[in-house]
Structure formats: structure tokens, C-alpha cells
Amino acid sequence: MAGIGFQLKKMFEPDSWLDNLKAVSYSTTIASGPVFFSILCLALLGVFFRPLMAEAHFRIFLISVVYIFAFSLITTGTLQLLLSRYLADLIYKKEFTSVVPVLSSSLLLVVTVQGIFGLPFFFLSGTDVLYRLTAFSLFIILGCIWVVMIFLSAIKNVRSIVLAFAAGVLSSLVLGVVLGLRYDLTGLLHGYAIGQALLLFILLGRVLVEFRSEQPPDFSFIRFVRVLPQLVLTGLFFNTGIWIDKMIFWFSDSGEKLSSFLYHNPDYDSATFLAWLTTIPAYTYFLVRVETDFYNQFRSFFDRILSRKPLDHIVVQRMNIAASMRMSYAGMIKLQGVITLLCLLFSREIVAAFGLYPISSLIFEKVVIAVFLQMLLLTTFIFMMYFDIRTELVLVAGVFLLSNATLSWLSLGLDYRFYGYGFLAANFIALAFAWYFLDKHVQELEFRTFVQQPLG
């Protein structure tokens, strides 16, 4: 689904400083997505509104939003890869009128699933009913946003997506402050949720305009679960793996209890989310450069097979794919590596600038290396998805989840100087597995491609 990457890449072609600045801004916005913009919105709310309300109340709001993000990503993770593959097939077959029916049916499914999984928070959270109802609604809204984001990859109007994110963040910020001043904790969450709902409706409207259709909801994509169950497991394992170390620290002895349902670990959480912000340039680079270049080489390989080119032409193109991958990794390492190195050199100053405790700098140093490795892991993951090596994907995602859970739990038995090493080691182990499977597949690409074809 590199379509939106090609749209962004065209924006760099005029090569004037204004066009490049616009292209970088658009690319960063789309690559960052709602996660990083929500982190930005929460940070701004902390700056402008935190001094105006009780510290305990603002913490409940902040941790509630983190929980909602975490569990909405995990629950929709089972659907994201499956939908991406199904949508890619529809676009490849030019069945554009089927896009909206699949979107509507997937949203109905997500609302139902999110509603079921959100009930424990609604009944167990020790807050007032209106606050719980708003949190429950936000949980469903975010789940729908993750689904709509899949369909945005095929949108041609990039500017409308950027404006949607800007409107969503600004609305969450302004309404959060205005309603928070009037209704305290419940008003703050309510204002934030309204902004996210506005973002959802704008993005949804953009997809409906792009793919007009009057067909009813189509649940045929669910049949893909039987055909491609590995995609469901991969999404579940990987999204859970990203959050499992945070959950372990939340409910550990070093965590803090905010209510009957909400726990957090301020030092670990703050260092982790700060480290994640450093990956925004790498996400942008991947979207604009890595996937588009790789896609061209990948498609050329199969075009040569379909056009019955000689074997030596096919072998040369396979080597071009390998070269494109090496260049992608080199560019990613250079870009994210420099950012990571600067963060390590100035970790104390960065942590202090964000008002965090010195202990967070020790955790931040490990996690910033971990997210550097995770960007390489994500890149490898997507390459593996292109080659459709699904069993290996499940194995790598499972290794990541298991190693992150085990090693993070073991690090709790040591002192705080070892916090973050579990997440770092898990990314390294998963990356080693992923690279082994990907490299082996590429080396045998001609053989595997022809052997897997039906004899008929």
C-alpha cells in the first residue's frame, strides 16, 4: 500500500525550498499519524491546563487516554493487516466501488468488538459515570480511526488528510481546555474526545468522497480469516508486544495506583513516550523513500516473470531488490542513528527539558536505542509482508511478544538501572529473526516464486 508514498514523493519534485518544506510537513504529518499527534496534544494540554487543575485529576485523564490508546491498538491489531491485504487486492483488481462497503462493515465490526472489550473499563473504573461514558466512547472512536487510517493509504488528496489531523488536534486542545475549566476532569476528557471524533468524521468523509459507492456493507473480507489467519495473529502479537513491557511496569511494585483500575509507572512511561517521538523522521523517510523505491523494484521483478523474460533478467532484478533493501536499511540507520546518538549524548538535558526526573534519563537511553531497532524491525516486517511469508511473520511477532514480556519482567527483579533493557533486547532478538527469514527468502526468491505456483 505504497500509494500515498508516491503522492508525497511527487511533492519533492519541484525542488524549491518552499515545496520541500511543504512536502516534509505533509509527509511528517501523515507518517506520524494520530499516535504522535495525540502525544503532542497531551503535551500541550499538560503545558496549558495542568497548572489549572488538581495534579491527581490530570494524571487520571492522562493515564486513561494512554490505556485507551494501548487497548484500542491491540484489539484492532487483529484486523489491521487483514484489512490492508484485502484492500490491496481490491485496488489491484480495480474494484473501487467495493472499498466503501468493506470500510462500513469493518467499522461496524470494530464498534461491536471495541464495545465488548471496553465494558470492563466502564464498570471497573473508579470515576463518575459521565467520565466513564466519555472514555468508553473515546475507546470506540480511536478504534474506528485506526481502521480508517488503513483506507487513507489509497487517498490521493494528501492535503485533506493533513488538514484533518490539524483540525483534530486543535479541537482536542481548545475544547479540552474550555470544557476542562468548566467541568474539571470530565470536561477535559470530553473536549479531547470531541476533537478525536471530529478527526474521525473528516477522515471518514475523505474516504467516502474518494471512493463513491452506494453498495451495502460487505463482510466478505472476514473470509480472509480462514485463508490468512497468520495476519490476524501477527497483528495481535506485534501490537501486544509493543505494549506488554509498559503493562508489566504499570502493575509492578514500582508502579503507582491512581484508581481501582488505573495503574502507571511515571518514570518508565515518560521515558518511553519521549523516545517514541524521536522516530518521527524515520517514519517519514520510510513512507516517502524506502517503501516507494522498494515497491518499484519488487513489482519489476514480478513483471519480468509475467512477461516471460529470460532467467538471467529475473535474477538481475532479484539482485536489484536486494540492493534496494540494503540502501533502505543504510538510509534508515544513518537517519535514525544520528538522532539516536544525539539523544544519547544529551539524554540528561532532554529529560530535564521535559521536566522529568533524572532516573528517566537512564531509562530513556535504553528505550531510544530500542525504538531505533524497532524502526529496523518494522521495515523488515513490511518487506516480509510484501513477499507474503506469513508463517515467519507470526513467528517473529511471537518472539517479540514473548521476549519483551519475559525480559521486561526479569529486569524488574534488578534495580532501576536495568529498566528498559528488556524492551531493547526484545527488539534486537526479533530483528535478528526477521532479518534471517527475509534474507533467506530473497536469496531463494526465484525458486520460491516458481515452486509456489499452482501446476494447473
Secondary structure, DSSP 8 states (H G I E B T S, - for coil): --HHHHHHHHTTTT--HHHHHHHHHHHHHHHHHHHHHHHHHHHHHHHHTGGGS-HHHHHHHHHHHHHHHHHHHHHHHHHHHHHHHHHHHHHHTT-GGGHHHHHHHHHHHHHHHHHHHHHHHHHH-SS-HHHHHHHHHHHHHHHHHHHHHHHHTT-S-HHHHHHHHHHHHHHHHHHHHHHHHHHHHHHHHHHHHHHHHHHHHHHHHHHHHHS--------GGGGHHHH-HHHHHHHHHHHHHHHHHHHHHHTSTTSEE-SSS-EE-HHHHHHHHHHHHTTHHHHHHIIIIIHHHHHHHHHHHHHHHHTT--HHHHHHHHHHHHHHHHHHHHHHHHHHHHHHHHHHHTHHHHHHHTT--THHHHHHHHHHHHHHHHHHHHHHHHHHHHHT-HHHHHHHHHHHHHHHHHHHHHHTTS-GGGTTHHHHHHHHHHHHHHHHHHHHHHHTHHHHHHHTS---
